[in-house]
Amino acid sequence: MSNPFSPFQEVNVLAKLADLQETEYHNTVLLHGIIELLIQKGVLTREELLATARQIDTQLSQQLPSANKVVPFSTPTAPPFS
């Protein structure tokens, strides 16, 4: 069975995946920072955030057939970056 991609194309795809992974990491760090600031400032509570996230997860799971393959949203054991 032959590979449909040339070695250069394979390297290019892997580089793009690495870039996406780095972008995802940075976005996750920023999101955690925003959430922590909102909680510290009393704009929302961790419980409100988790309840809303569970509600959205349930709605998306019902609307998107592929979402059922995703691990369901769970309560983190420890707050991020604490």
Contacts in CASP RR format, 6 or more apart in sequence:
PFRMAT RR
TARGET T0000
AUTHOR 0000-0000-0000
METHOD contacts of the structure
MODEL  1
MSNPFSPFQEVNVLAKLADLQETEYHNTVLLHGIIELLIQKGVLTREELL
ATARQIDTQLSQQLPSANKVVPFSTPTAPPFS
3 10 0 8 1.000
5 13 0 8 1.000
32 80 0 8 1.000
32 81 0 8 1.000
33 80 0 8 1.000
33 81 0 8 1.000
35 49 0 8 1.000
35 80 0 8 1.000
36 79 0 8 1.000
36 80 0 8 1.000
36 81 0 8 1.000
36 82 0 8 1.000
38 44 0 8 1.000
39 45 0 8 1.000
39 46 0 8 1.000
39 49 0 8 1.000
46 79 0 8 1.000
50 75 0 8 1.000
53 73 0 8 1.000
54 73 0 8 1.000
57 72 0 8 1.000
57 73 0 8 1.000
60 67 0 8 1.000
61 67 0 8 1.000
61 68 0 8 1.000
61 70 0 8 1.000
61 72 0 8 1.000
END
